[in-house]
Amino acid sequence: MPYALFVDDQQISRALPTEHDVWHYADDAGLVVDALIQDETGKPERILEQGYSIRQAEPEEAKPLASIEMPKRVA
């Protein structure tokens, strides 16, 4: 099943094949930040901005928010 980016309970990105793809999408949009929590390697943990999440999604449910400009994919 594909994954997408959500804010609250609204899907705001198109569905992508893997959760990893959505993390890259969110990072390109500036929605991934370094947390104060460190992982086992001592590096800051990367998390989504507050209110955003990555979940399983249906491709036809995407409804982008006008206030967020999502990155364009380069082929």
Summary of the structure (lengths in Angstrom):
residues: 75
radius of gyration: 12.8
end to end distance: 22.8
largest distance: 39.6
contacts: 171
relative contact order: 0.31
helix: 17%
strand: 33%
